[in-house]
């Protein structure tokens, strides 16, 4: 498909460029910058992006990518999240054959969407920013969906939304809880209206899951913005967040410019959202697996009319999950 390049016309509109040389770079395209919390695989020591203390990469991996000095939670890709969350060898991935396309032939300058997709797929070895499947946590099965921020900022396009919707529908059929790990920069602009339609589609699929009496547990990680926050990610029975996660719809600077007033420094942090009732609990990464396992066991399935007695020996995360359940049902 031929790339469609546009330049600004004389009357403020857009018209096709004669050639690539006439197409200016968009003023909205951000300047390239290094991501501080992406761990260099060849490095031995890296600085913490928050406190700047030098950290051994091996020590960081053993500590679940949490800085032992200041407690900052560094970002995880989808496969790392799986390793730290689900039982070993229990995850079976779904919909690996669903791949993104370039429906609009979108391009800015010489930078086409197809090229960006190919580069992200090569960099991350994933086909899309969302992976879904079935796994167990402390022996309890669940449908799991994980956003990978290293793939185009985990922006939600048509395939991202389709995989979420399919996961929710499959969880409904198989009577499974749905756990989503959410991180995103918002809707994927290269797909235009196709990406915006995913907000309604994913929300409807999760709503049908709830109508079937099955829980959706959402974990918000850093950063979680835009259409993801405004759709399925916040339609959940229990909403958890990692410490330090930034959560919102529009960015803080944009809100300040529109409201013409200064917002609190911590306005879009996990702690701020907890204080104002948007989420149920902020959970440290070392406790997250046990809390999720306890929640799955406590929710049980709709067929369980009376829950079995809680055995703290077999559910070590039950005590940590108590405030979460109290907040969720308050």
Secondary structure, DSSP 8 states (H G I E B T S, - for coil): -----EEE-TTSSEEE-SSGGG----TTS------TT---TT-SEEE-TTT--EEEHHHHHHTTTB-TTT--B----HHHHHHHHS-TT--EEE-TT-----TT--EETTEEHHHHHHHHHHHHS-SSSEEEEEEEETTEEEEEEEE-TTTGGG-B-HHHHHHHHHHHHHHHHHT--EEEEEEE--B-GGGTHHHHHHHHHHHHHHHHHHHTT--EEEEEEEEE-HHHHTTGGGS-SEEEE-TT-BB-SS-HHHHHHHHTS---TTTTBHHHHHHTTSSSEE--HHHHHHHHHHHHHHH--TT-SS-----TTT-TTHHHHHHHHHHHT-
